[in-house]
């Protein structure tokens, strides 16, 4: 049975939400549950993080030295394997006794505290495990939903064929916290003035490889975290376009596919990150670069809109 972030949420968490939150998840995730900044509520998050530290050796099988440092998030991310996830899923789905529920709820508080100690601030939500961390960076002022990081890190797609984490907590922490202020000293990939033609039809994994060999041979490897051929086929791309950004330090690859506009960021070492910008199937989305910004033109319910991110991605 396929395990996804959504199926985990539906089976293990949604039954435990307050009725008003379950009835309107969008509002629950947007509304500040502690507008008066009551320190006792934030203290509950810190306490939950300490509970995770105290229980981590038992649920993860070894002492990871969880000291609230960025390095500890990388150690934690490497320890969250598919085998561990499957063990946590064994019993009590939808119950507060569920091991998976407790690992994720307390683990979210731990990773959130690590972001807070890196310069973020808690923003409480109801239920408390939906709380986010606001972090100011060169990329802007963003709210990091660490609970959802956990769910996505337990999705089948987050693991490689051996069950090791492929794109999990460590990668999300690195992307959204450690390099949020910029891409650092990325090596040059190619001259930004190079014209890269569009793949207008017949978008397949093998076609993409042949395209890159012909037009961007400097990108020798898509990287271990690039979607598998099967996953790539599931995007059902109608077309695929390419843009060199950051003075040629990164390739932005984007295309119209299942669900909207799919965007991938690749450096000289291969895949860095990806994002889906939901859009109507009848709309032709596009990407425009302007200085350090990328502007995604999409449409929702017939209304066109723009989404902006930095050239190195969200």
Buried (B, 14 or more C-beta within 10 A) or exposed (E): EEBBBEBBBEBBBBBBBEEEBBEEEEEBBEBEBBEEEEEEBBEBBBEBBBBBBEBBEEBBEEEBEBEBEBEBBBBBBBBBBBEBBEBBBEEBBBEEEBBBBBBBBBBBBBBBBBBBEBBBEBBBBBBBBBBBBBBEBEBEEBBBBBBBBBBBBBBBBBBBEEBEBBBBBBBBBBBBBBBBBBBEEBEBBBEBEEEBEEBEEEBBBEBBEEBBEEBBEBBEEBEEBBBEEEEBEEBEBBBBBBBBBBEBBBBBBBBBBEEBBBBBBBBBEBBBBBBEBEBBEEBEBEBEBEEBEBEBBBBEEEEEEEBEBBBBBB
